[in-house]
Amino acid sequence: MASDAHAHPHELMLRFPGAEAERRRLGISCAASAWNGGEFAAHEEMAAAANREEEAPLFLCFAVHPQLPAAQGRTAGSIKPYRDELDLLAALAAEGRLAAVGETGFDLFNKTFRETEAVQDELFAAHLETAFCRSLPLVIHARRAMHKIFYYTKVLAALPAVVFHSWPGAPDEGFSLLRRGVNAFFSFGTTIMLNHKNAIRSCAAFPPDRLLLETDAPWQPLRGAFFSQWQDLAAITRAAAAIRKETGGVGGEPEVLERITDENFFRVYKSAG
């Protein structure tokens, strides 16, 4: 069974209504990230249906995405507009309905996102507190923001696991996190097929027990595609295996890498979910 360490199934279904049926047909387990209550409810319904049929489990994650303040024009350093979502996060965590908190983190990719950095700081602190208090894994989005992640390593090291979605850093940064005691897992998607040099080098270098694979569906399409989808996972797995094989790393065959990343996936998400 393949596993997708980070995706947005509800948003994928808005583009491809048959997406959930395809996921279950392909046997892809998934960590599903929701940004609001409506999305979470849709994911919870999908998860219940999959569980009834004992097919491809879906693990539920929730957080206010760090890009939302910019999308909504909220540059003031206050999280009051997200009080309902943060209250929902706290309730879901308290009720044991989450496999992880995420995706949360920082996006400083351009001027528009940088203008909301103060809001992102407050949101991340709130998400980190919930993950810490409820002993939940954390899924991190960090675009041009690894320096901010290192500020929190002492708290991150106290969490059961930290998943770096679409790992953006250099290999040395990943190894530094591990040395600092963070139980870090590094997830790779289509960027390794789009000549992202740090992602390729990291995919080759990291220990096999730290690797995850993802589609981020629908948000990280392959070149020439309009959106990413479940079937992309097979191509990502082949690409990651080829990178590993080139350097003699464990996981140089797609079937071996799939087994390794599945084991890692369930280590992260099933213990909490």
VOVOMI-773872 format. One record per residue (C-alpha): residue number from 1; x, y, z. Coordinates in steps of 0.02 Angstrom, whole numbers, plus 50000, padded with zeros to 5 digits. Layout:
<recs>
{NUM, {X, Y, Z}};
...
</recs>
This chain:
<recs>
{1, {50000, 50000, 50000}};
{2, {50069, 50171, 49952}};
{3, {50061, 50320, 50070}};
{4, {50043, 50506, 50040}};
{5, {50116, 50602, 50187}};
{6, {50027, 50766, 50146}};
{7, {49880, 50812, 50036}};
{8, {49716, 50908, 50031}};
{9, {49584, 50781, 49974}};
{10, {49435, 50899, 49984}};
{11, {49519, 51029, 49875}};
{12, {49572, 50895, 49753}};
{13, {49392, 50836, 49738}};
{14, {49340, 51012, 49687}};
{15, {49450, 50988, 49533}};
{16, {49425, 50801, 49509}};
{17, {49261, 50736, 49584}};
{18, {49317, 50555, 49567}};
{19, {49475, 50583, 49670}};
{20, {49422, 50493, 49828}};
{21, {49363, 50340, 49733}};
{22, {49529, 50339, 49642}};
{23, {49628, 50353, 49804}};
{24, {49541, 50202, 49877}};
{25, {49558, 50105, 49714}};
{26, {49745, 50139, 49712}};
{27, {49759, 50094, 49896}};
{28, {49845, 50256, 49947}};
{29, {49842, 50298, 50131}};
{30, {49844, 50486, 50159}};
{31, {49872, 50620, 50289}};
{32, {49735, 50745, 50248}};
{33, {49763, 50928, 50291}};
{34, {49612, 51041, 50320}};
{35, {49613, 51230, 50340}};
{36, {49434, 51255, 50403}};
{37, {49289, 51164, 50481}};
{38, {49202, 51123, 50318}};
{39, {49356, 51040, 50246}};
{40, {49386, 50944, 50406}};
{41, {49207, 50879, 50407}};
{42, {49226, 50821, 50226}};
{43, {49389, 50731, 50269}};
{44, {49311, 50651, 50422}};
{45, {49170, 50584, 50313}};
{46, {49295, 50514, 50187}};
{47, {49394, 50433, 50328}};
{48, {49239, 50351, 50401}};
{49, {49189, 50280, 50231}};
{50, {49364, 50211, 50200}};
{51, {49369, 50133, 50373}};
{52, {49200, 50049, 50348}};
{53, {49267, 49967, 50191}};
{54, {49437, 49935, 50271}};
{55, {49519, 50027, 50126}};
{56, {49665, 50150, 50121}};
{57, {49650, 50244, 50287}};
{58, {49645, 50432, 50289}};
{59, {49725, 50520, 50438}};
{60, {49655, 50688, 50490}};
{61, {49759, 50847, 50514}};
{62, {49702, 51024, 50548}};
{63, {49782, 51197, 50556}};
{64, {49765, 51375, 50494}};
{65, {49881, 51377, 50344}};
{66, {50019, 51509, 50355}};
{67, {49971, 51579, 50184}};
{68, {49793, 51620, 50238}};
{69, {49830, 51789, 50319}};
{70, {49906, 51852, 50156}};
{71, {49764, 51779, 50053}};
{72, {49641, 51871, 50165}};
{73, {49741, 52033, 50176}};
{74, {49771, 52019, 50363}};
{75, {49938, 52103, 50395}};
{76, {49903, 52157, 50575}};
{77, {49988, 52050, 50706}};
{78, {49832, 51973, 50782}};
{79, {49757, 51800, 50775}};
{80, {49584, 51859, 50831}};
{81, {49508, 51830, 50657}};
{82, {49560, 51647, 50673}};
{83, {49489, 51619, 50847}};
{84, {49352, 51501, 50783}};
{85, {49478, 51394, 50690}};
{86, {49598, 51388, 50837}};
{87, {49456, 51342, 50954}};
{88, {49407, 51203, 50834}};
{89, {49587, 51143, 50830}};
{90, {49591, 51135, 51020}};
{91, {49426, 51041, 51025}};
{92, {49476, 50915, 50892}};
{93, {49641, 50883, 50980}};
{94, {49556, 50862, 51150}};
{95, {49430, 50740, 51076}};
{96, {49565, 50632, 50997}};
{97, {49506, 50665, 50820}};
{98, {49674, 50721, 50750}};
{99, {49822, 50621, 50690}};
{100, {49927, 50780, 50680}};
{101, {49922, 50969, 50692}};
{102, {49959, 51044, 50523}};
{103, {50001, 51110, 50408}};
{104, {50068, 51257, 50504}};
{105, {50228, 51356, 50496}};
{106, {50293, 51503, 50397}};
{107, {50290, 51565, 50218}};
{108, {50409, 51709, 50180}};
{109, {50420, 51675, 49994}};
{110, {50382, 51853, 49937}};
{111, {50340, 52027, 50000}};
{112, {50154, 51989, 50017}};
{113, {50186, 51842, 50131}};
{114, {50323, 51931, 50228}};
{115, {50201, 52070, 50272}};
{116, {50100, 51942, 50373}};
{117, {50250, 51872, 50468}};
{118, {50188, 51937, 50636}};
{119, {50021, 51848, 50613}};
{120, {50111, 51690, 50558}};
{121, {50217, 51699, 50717}};
{122, {50063, 51703, 50827}};
{123, {49976, 51565, 50731}};
{124, {50127, 51451, 50738}};
{125, {50145, 51476, 50925}};
{126, {49961, 51431, 50951}};
{127, {49976, 51274, 50844}};
{128, {50137, 51222, 50928}};
{129, {50057, 51240, 51099}};
{130, {49914, 51125, 51050}};
{131, {50031, 50996, 50977}};
{132, {50139, 51002, 51134}};
{133, {49995, 50993, 51258}};
{134, {49909, 50850, 51166}};
{135, {50070, 50759, 51116}};
{136, {50027, 50764, 50931}};
{137, {50141, 50763, 50779}};
{138, {50164, 50929, 50691}};
{139, {50163, 50953, 50501}};
{140, {50268, 51103, 50452}};
{141, {50262, 51215, 50299}};
{142, {50423, 51319, 50294}};
{143, {50455, 51416, 50134}};
{144, {50610, 51525, 50146}};
{145, {50588, 51514, 50335}};
{146, {50703, 51379, 50402}};
{147, {50788, 51508, 50516}};
{148, {50622, 51527, 50607}};
{149, {50605, 51339, 50631}};
{150, {50773, 51327, 50717}};
{151, {50715, 51453, 50846}};
{152, {50588, 51323, 50907}};
{153, {50694, 51166, 50907}};
{154, {50686, 51139, 51096}};
{155, {50496, 51129, 51091}};
{156, {50495, 51032, 50927}};
{157, {50609, 50903, 51008}};
{158, {50474, 50870, 51138}};
{159, {50344, 50820, 51006}};
{160, {50316, 50639, 50954}};
{161, {50359, 50681, 50773}};
{162, {50384, 50831, 50658}};
{163, {50346, 50811, 50472}};
{164, {50425, 50938, 50355}};
{165, {50303, 50944, 50211}};
{166, {50389, 50969, 50043}};
{167, {50557, 50983, 50130}};
{168, {50630, 51152, 50079}};
{169, {50800, 51148, 50162}};
{170, {50976, 51088, 50128}};
{171, {51036, 50918, 50191}};
{172, {51142, 51000, 50327}};
{173, {50988, 51086, 50398}};
{174, {50896, 50921, 50411}};
{175, {51041, 50835, 50496}};
{176, {51055, 50982, 50616}};
{177, {50874, 50960, 50668}};
{178, {50904, 50775, 50702}};
{179, {51060, 50814, 50804}};
{180, {50957, 50935, 50908}};
{181, {50839, 50793, 50955}};
{182, {50694, 50833, 50838}};
{183, {50606, 50673, 50782}};
{184, {50602, 50744, 50607}};
{185, {50533, 50664, 50449}};
{186, {50567, 50741, 50279}};
{187, {50432, 50730, 50147}};
{188, {50469, 50744, 49961}};
{189, {50351, 50775, 49817}};
{190, {50358, 50839, 49640}};
{191, {50499, 50961, 49679}};
{192, {50624, 50818, 49659}};
{193, {50561, 50802, 49480}};
{194, {50571, 50990, 49446}};
{195, {50758, 51014, 49473}};
{196, {50745, 51081, 49651}};
{197, {50927, 51053, 49698}};
{198, {50909, 51055, 49887}};
{199, {50763, 50933, 49880}};
{200, {50861, 50815, 49767}};
{201, {51017, 50821, 49875}};
{202, {50916, 50795, 50033}};
{203, {50818, 50650, 49961}};
{204, {50983, 50566, 49920}};
{205, {51066, 50603, 50087}};
{206, {50939, 50573, 50226}};
{207, {50928, 50406, 50317}};
{208, {50789, 50294, 50249}};
{209, {50696, 50294, 50415}};
{210, {50671, 50483, 50396}};
{211, {50594, 50485, 50221}};
{212, {50413, 50517, 50171}};
{213, {50332, 50547, 50002}};
{214, {50186, 50660, 49959}};
{215, {50082, 50736, 49819}};
{216, {50021, 50892, 49911}};
{217, {49872, 50865, 49796}};
{218, {49810, 50972, 49714}};
{219, {49944, 51104, 49746}};
{220, {50108, 51038, 49674}};
{221, {50075, 50983, 49494}};
{222, {50200, 50898, 49382}};
{223, {50265, 51003, 49238}};
{224, {50124, 51030, 49113}};
{225, {49984, 50976, 49232}};
{226, {49852, 51088, 49307}};
{227, {49852, 51004, 49478}};
{228, {49933, 50860, 49568}};
{229, {49835, 50702, 49604}};
{230, {49850, 50529, 49681}};
{231, {49922, 50443, 49528}};
{232, {50073, 50561, 49538}};
{233, {50132, 50467, 49692}};
{234, {50196, 50322, 49586}};
{235, {50302, 50441, 49480}};
{236, {50367, 50528, 49636}};
{237, {50415, 50360, 49711}};
{238, {50509, 50309, 49554}};
{239, {50600, 50476, 49548}};
{240, {50649, 50467, 49732}};
{241, {50710, 50287, 49711}};
{242, {50815, 50337, 49560}};
{243, {50895, 50477, 49663}};
{244, {50933, 50355, 49804}};
{245, {51002, 50225, 49684}};
{246, {51119, 50349, 49602}};
{247, {51208, 50378, 49768}};
{248, {51197, 50198, 49829}};
{249, {51071, 50239, 49966}};
{250, {50946, 50116, 50039}};
{251, {50782, 50129, 49945}};
{252, {50853, 50130, 49771}};
{253, {50712, 50021, 49704}};
{254, {50534, 50091, 49698}};
{255, {50455, 49942, 49786}};
{256, {50585, 49950, 49925}};
{257, {50564, 50138, 49947}};
{258, {50376, 50120, 49950}};
{259, {50387, 49994, 50091}};
{260, {50508, 50105, 50189}};
{261, {50405, 50263, 50171}};
{262, {50245, 50168, 50215}};
{263, {50325, 50109, 50377}};
{264, {50380, 50286, 50416}};
{265, {50208, 50355, 50374}};
{266, {50120, 50241, 50495}};
{267, {50251, 50273, 50630}};
{268, {50207, 50457, 50621}};
{269, {50019, 50456, 50598}};
{270, {49946, 50294, 50661}};
{271, {50010, 50312, 50839}};
{272, {49910, 50472, 50859}};
{273, {49765, 50433, 50742}};
</recs>
